[in-house]
Amino acid sequence: MRRMSLRTRLTLFYSAVLCVMLAVFGALFYHALGLFVEQSLTSELHDQVAFLRNYARVNNGQLQLVYDQADRQQAYLIHVATRYYQVFRLPAGDLIIQSEELDLLGVRPTPEQVRTLAGERNYTDVALPSERLRFQNSVIPAGDGATSFLVRVGIPLSPADAARRGFLRSLLFMAPVGVMFAALAGWQLSKRALRPMKSLAAATRNINIHQLEQRLPVRGAGDEVDDVAQAFNDTLGRLENSVEQMKQFTASISHELRTPLTALRGEAEVALLRAHTAEEYQHVLASQLEEFDKLTQMVNQLLVLARAEAGEIYWTEQGVDFSELAASLADQMEPVAGAKNVHLAASINQGIIVRGDSNWLERLILNLLDNAVKFTDEGGKVVVRLTSEDGQAVLRVEDTGMGIPAEAIPHVFERFFRAEPSRSKNVQGVGLGLALAKWIVEQHHGKIEVQSQPGQGSCFTVRLPKATADAGTLSS
């Protein structure tokens, strides 16, 4: 079964919410309207009773309404107040007078009921087949101490009932119409609201692995749709960068693997062409072992980065004498630099302690020194400097090598990246050393950066937080 579209579900949701709101507020308004009208009628009834008491007089044992009949206003008010009007003599409970409307309606309580009503001061409702009336009782003494009169004034509650019925009819008529128009409006609004999402979906379908440079349109409205588009664009940027790195890695690793494999195969084929002496076979095997070492180093670097990415590399932090470690490694690299006719110098301040793993810090320094020597031509110079600045250990590795183009500097720490492979085709490596160095620095809560100009050399700077000399066991 096909699911309803989001537009349909939104419209149904709007309509359902509106129906519930109309039902709840309609019931509240229906009840409140009835109470308001009844309270207004009750207040009017109270005013009528108070008006009659002002004009009621007892003469010769009879209750009379004395007013100026020439005053039309008073006459009208008396007429309205006595439309539903009864007077009983107490304590006998006999009826003295009542209005024509009550006589026609047949409202005549018994003497027992009259005496009971005389003791009540509250309002009483009387439900008749054709009308509902609300009465207020008022006792007026005759002055002789033995006789009094019960005056009952009523008012019809039909206006309250009519108001309720009218409101209910209006609600039952208007509610479906309102819900229908709301559903149509919601249908159009949801179409308009979802139009940008359809545009994004259409633009997304046009993007494939060969068109990762494309981006989804951002309208500039700053709403949720733009947030979704920007999130997709950020993801596409990361994906494009990853694919580009994979392409670079594939090209580099293919080249680096092909060289030693070709050498191994060539040497093996030459060795098999004719018989050789033991010394010649030994020389061939030694040459092949060098190629195997290159392959092993390459695979190990890949494995290290893969384990680092998976979070499977652990170390123990301790205080490391960074000064002694840097000086020792500079001494170890000096023969390597000398073999290439590169002068390696060191300027190291003593007593600089950092907290971390000495093995990984050693690998960091070796990677930077090896990278500097590797890209420095014969007769060049590499300088290692270690200083203390603003509570940080600052390691700088400077060289006078070929340098790095400005457009490549933001990418030098990306794995598998090699700046201008044509310029460094004779340099071993697949662009993993600096990526590993960056990972080591970040794990030690530091920063690494590079400054370089083509033809003038490069300077790699590592900043690590310093530690006190007694921060754990010192290691170099």
WOFENSUL-V890329 format. One record per run of one state. SS is the DSSP state (H for helix, E for strand, - for the rest). FROM is the first residue (numbers start at 1). LEN is the number of residues. Records with the same first field share a line. If there is no record, write none. Layout:
SS=FROM-LEN + FROM-LEN
//
This chain:
-=1-5 + 60-2 + 66-6 + 82-3 + 91-3 + 99-1 + 106-5 + 119-4 + 128-4 + 142-6 + 157-1 + 206-18 + 274-4 + 310-8 + 340-3 + 349-4 + 357-1 + 375-6 + 390-2 + 400-6 + 410-23 + 444-3 + 454-3 + 467-8 + 476-1
H=6-50 + 72-10 + 100-6 + 111-8 + 158-48 + 224-50 + 278-32 + 322-18 + 358-17 + 406-4 + 433-11
E=56-4 + 62-4 + 85-6 + 94-5 + 123-5 + 132-10 + 148-9 + 318-4 + 343-6 + 353-4 + 381-9 + 392-8 + 447-7 + 457-10 + 475-1
//
